[in-house]
Amino acid sequence: MRRRELGSFVILAILLATSDRGLAEWRSKTTAPDAPSSGETYRGGLVTPPLPKPRFTLTDTSGAPFDFWQKTDGYVAVLLFGYTRCPSECPLHMANIANGLKKVPARFADQVKVVFVTTDPTRDGPKVLRSWLDHFDQRFVGLTGTEAAIEAAQRVAGVPSARKTARAGENVEVNHASFVLVYTKDNQAHLIYPGGVTQEDWAHDLPNLVNEAWSRR
């Protein structure tokens, strides 16, 4: 996908994330030439051509380097960018993914890795990030790094770079991509999930994504 096409798709995802009606309309249009080989209907938005899994290395909450491409190879990788003080989208996404995973048999859940990259590394230190993620699921991977490294990770993932906006007092709001990228075992993202995706949607999609073999036409 050319960057211009991706940018249009990202804007569409952000707009549709603002309403249940928009999500429903998006779902109704998620057929494409590169359809799932299983014939399964997914609750996310189908991307054609798919987005390649990005290669970047950041630091996990234990202080160890985490090579995203290598560490998620052979898994369904769920990737999202955000920050722990996010007032809405981040906790909602994380709660829905976590609760969706709880509804999935262990043989499928064990093949899914959820990776959250902070876009606010100054305030989201390793301990803060780990504590926040543990509220949802202790298996979730949290990544941080320098501002430059995180911006580079967003760039290679093809998402808009986060931007900070000062608010009253010492409050800082971080505007970031509000959708979730999901890479299947072929190391491609065929689907993105905007706001409004429920835990039932994740419970439906994740087992199918674990077993999915995408058609190559």
C-alpha positions in Angstrom: 0.0 0.0 0.0 1.4 3.4 -1.0 1.7 5.9 1.8 -0.9 8.1 0.3 -3.4 5.3 0.2 -2.5 4.3 3.8 -3.0 7.9 4.9 -6.5 7.9 3.5 -7.3 4.7 5.2 -6.0 6.0 8.5 -8.2 9.0 8.3 -11.2 6.8 7.5 -10.5 4.7 10.5 -10.3 7.7 12.8 -13.5 9.1 11.5 -15.4 5.9 11.7 -14.1 5.3 15.3 -16.3 8.1 16.5 -19.7 6.3 16.0 -21.2 2.9 16.2 -23.0 3.7 12.9 -19.7 4.4 11.2 -18.3 1.1 12.5 -21.4 -0.7 11.2 -21.1 0.9 7.8 -17.4 0.0 7.6 -18.1 -3.6 8.5 -20.6 -3.8 5.7 -17.9 -2.8 3.2 -15.1 -5.1 4.3 -15.1 -7.4 1.3 -12.1 -7.2 -0.9 -10.3 -9.2 -3.7 -7.8 -10.6 -1.2 -10.6 -12.1 1.0 -9.8 -14.6 3.8 -9.3 -18.0 2.4 -11.5 -19.5 5.1 -14.4 -17.3 3.9 -14.7 -16.0 7.5 -16.3 -12.6 8.0 -14.2 -10.4 10.3 -15.3 -7.6 12.6 -12.4 -5.3 11.8 -11.7 -3.4 8.6 -10.0 -5.5 5.8 -7.0 -3.8 4.3 -5.9 -4.5 0.8 -3.1 -4.8 0.0 -2.1 -5.8 3.6 0.4 -3.8 5.6 3.8 -5.5 6.3 4.8 -6.0 9.9 7.2 -3.2 10.9 10.7 -3.9 12.1 11.6 -1.9 15.2 13.2 -2.5 18.6 12.1 -0.8 21.7 12.5 -1.5 25.5 10.0 -3.6 27.4 8.9 -3.0 31.0 11.7 -5.2 32.4 14.3 -3.1 30.7 15.1 -5.7 28.0 15.2 -4.9 24.2 12.2 -6.1 22.4 12.5 -6.7 18.6 8.8 -6.5 17.6 9.2 -8.4 14.3 11.2 -11.2 15.8 9.4 -11.6 19.1 6.0 -11.8 17.5 7.0 -14.0 14.6 4.7 -17.0 14.5 2.0 -15.3 16.6 -1.0 -13.1 15.9 0.4 -9.8 16.9 -2.0 -7.1 18.2 -0.2 -3.6 18.1 -1.5 -0.3 19.4 0.1 3.0 20.3 -1.2 5.2 23.1 -0.5 6.3 26.7 -1.6 5.3 30.2 -3.3 8.7 30.9 -5.4 8.4 27.8 -8.9 9.3 28.9 -10.9 7.1 26.5 -9.7 5.0 23.6 -6.6 3.3 25.1 -8.3 1.9 28.2 -11.3 0.9 26.2 -9.3 -0.9 23.6 -7.2 -2.7 26.2 -10.2 -3.7 28.3 -12.0 -5.1 25.2 -9.0 -7.0 24.0 -8.3 -8.4 27.5 -11.9 -9.5 28.0 -12.1 -10.9 24.5 -9.0 -13.0 25.1 -10.6 -14.4 28.3 -13.5 -15.7 26.2 -11.1 -17.5 23.9 -9.8 -21.1 24.5 -6.2 -21.1 25.8 -5.0 -22.9 22.7 -5.8 -19.8 20.7 -5.0 -17.1 23.3 -1.5 -18.6 23.7 -0.9 -17.7 20.1 -1.7 -14.1 20.5 0.7 -11.3 21.6 -0.7 -7.9 22.5 1.9 -5.1 22.3 1.2 -1.6 23.6 3.7 1.1 22.7 3.6 4.3 24.8 3.5 7.6 23.0 4.2 9.4 26.3 7.6 7.9 27.5 8.4 10.8 29.8 5.4 10.0 32.1 5.0 6.3 31.2 8.1 4.9 32.9 8.5 1.1 32.9 6.8 0.7 36.4 3.9 3.0 35.5 3.4 1.2 32.2 3.6 -2.3 33.7 1.2 -1.4 36.5 -1.3 0.0 34.0 -1.1 -3.0 31.7 -1.5 -5.4 34.6 -4.9 -4.0 35.2 -6.0 -5.5 31.9 -3.8 -8.6 31.4 -0.3 -9.5 32.8 0.6 -11.1 29.5 0.4 -7.8 27.6 3.8 -6.4 26.5 4.5 -2.8 27.2 7.2 -1.0 25.2 8.9 2.4 25.7 12.0 4.2 24.4 13.2 7.6 23.4 10.8 10.0 21.7 12.8 9.6 18.5 12.7 5.8 18.7 8.9 5.7 19.3 8.3 8.2 16.5 10.4 5.9 14.2 8.3 2.9 15.3 5.1 4.7 14.4 6.5 5.7 11.1 7.5 2.2 10.0 4.1 0.9 11.2 2.5 3.4 8.9 0.5 5.3 11.6 0.4 9.0 12.3 3.0 10.3 14.7 1.6 11.2 18.1 1.5 14.9 19.0 1.4 16.4 22.4 -0.9 19.3 23.3 -0.6 21.3 26.5 -3.7 21.7 28.6 -4.5 23.7 31.7 -2.0 23.3 34.5 0.6 20.6 33.9 -1.8 18.4 31.9 -0.6 17.2 28.6 -2.8 15.4 26.0 -1.2 13.1 23.5 -3.0 12.8 20.2 -2.3 9.4 18.7 -3.6 6.8 16.3 -6.8 5.4 17.9 -7.0 2.1 16.0 -5.4 -1.3 16.5 -3.3 -3.1 13.9 -3.4 -6.9 13.8 -0.6 -8.9 12.1 -1.3 -12.6 11.3 1.2 -15.4 11.1 2.2 -14.3 7.6 3.6 -11.1 9.2 1.0 -9.0 7.4 -1.8 -6.8 8.8 -4.9 -7.6 6.8 -7.2 -5.9 9.4 -7.3 -2.8 11.5 -9.8 -2.3 14.4 -11.2 1.2 15.1 -12.9 2.4 18.3 -16.2 0.7 18.9 -14.9 -2.8 18.5 -16.3 -4.8 21.4 -14.9 -7.7 23.5 -17.3 -10.0 21.6 -15.8 -8.9 18.3 -12.3 -9.7 19.6 -13.5 -13.1 20.9 -15.0 -13.8 17.5 -12.0 -12.7 15.4 -8.9 -13.8 17.3 -9.4 -17.6 17.1 -10.1 -17.3 13.4 -7.1 -15.1 12.9 -4.9 -17.7 14.6 -6.1 -20.3 12.1 -6.2 -18.0 9.0 -4.3 -18.7 5.8 -4.8 -15.7 3.6 -5.3 -16.4 -0.1 -2.5 -15.2 -2.4 -3.9 -14.4 -5.8 
